[in-house]
């Protein structure tokens, strides 16, 4: 069994929430002084706070760990939030159709002519290298986006 936990590459999971909180504060100040209606600026403030909370809960407080079990021939994804560990995905090797590098402009619909349900299990908001596991699980087209190192990628490609 091989276990891999991607490291945080940038501070985007900290910088973006701070940016959205500053936008929210500015919008609340402008709601009192601006010439446009107050409810518009208040809506901008609420949306900015919601985005900040989402980024903090999804990227700052949560980590994903990948497990490649070569004996059971299963790829598992676990979500770690504080002390709580949740099993969020299990993909059998036989269900994986392809392992594609996700590059700029990458489109599953164009490559495979199908609509896929996409699950993103990356630890970084903007990962340097992400890979897409294209799967057919019980007739359902699913794509799992992960950050893999060379060893995990070799295991998944040898499946």
PyMOL commands that set and color helices and strands:
alter all, ss='L'
color gray80, all
select helices_A, chain A and resi 12-33+38-60+93-95+108-112+150-158
alter helices_A, ss='H'
color red, helices_A
select strands_A, chain A and resi 2-5+62-69+74-81+84-92+96-102+117-120+130-137+140-146
alter strands_A, ss='S'
color yellow, strands_A
deselect
rebuild
show_as cartoon
